[in-house]
């Protein structure tokens, strides 16, 4: 399986989108400060993921979610979470 995931850092009030083949292990790496890019935002909370059979599909989705339209879709997918964060 291939996964696209979205993490949220309350500390930074930011989202992080990534790709992995092992979601549980990758989440553990982010949370234990093993990933330099997400180090400052710990703790990260897994707020969304999608599973794909094909690697190419997962990478295409990850790339899309990092575009302007993709961030709009992320906002739609996480509408209730974002509302809780802002209140």
N, C-alpha and C positions, 0 to 999 in steps of 0.2 A: 504494500500500500504506500501511497505517497500523500502527504498532507500539506495543506496550506493553513497557516494558523495566524491568529491575531492575538497579541498580548497587550495588556494595558498596564501602565505604571501610574499609580496614583501620585507618587512622589513628583514625577515630571509632568503629569497630566498629558501623557502621550501614548499613542498606539505604535506597535511594532508589528510588521507583517513579515512572515518568513515561510520557508519551505523545509520539509524534512521527510525522511522515511521512517523515523522512529520518534513519534510525537512525545511519548512519555520521557524518553531520555533527553530530547532536546529541551523540553520544558524544565527538566531538572538542571540542565546546564545553564540555562538563563537564570534560574532561581539561585543557583550556587555561585554566581558571578564568574563563570567560566567563559563567558562570551564577552569579549572586550567592548563590542558595540553597545551592548545593553547593560553594561556594568553599573553605570550611574543611576539607572532607573529601578534598581532592585528595591522591593520585590515586584516581580512581574506576575500578572494574573492572566491565565489563559481564558479569553472571553469568547473565542470563536475558532472553529476549525472545519475544514472540508476534507473529505477523503477522495482520492482519485486512484483509478487502476493504472493509469499511464502517467509516467513521469512528465512527459511533454505537456499533458493537460494541466498538471499541478503547477508547473513552472509558468505556463501561460496565464493561469489564474493569479498566481503571485504577482507577476509583472503587471497584470491589469489592475489589481487592487492598489498598486503603488502609483497609478495615474490619477488624474483629476476625476474622471468618471468613476474610477474604482473607489476613490475615497468617498464619492457621493453614495455608491452602493454600500460601502462599509457603514456610512451613517445610517442608511436605511436598515441594514441588517442589525445594527446595534442601537437602534433608536431608543429603546427603553433603558439600556445601560447608560447611554450618553445623557439622557434626561436625569437619571439618578446622580450622575457625576456632577452635573451643573447645578443641582439644587442643594 
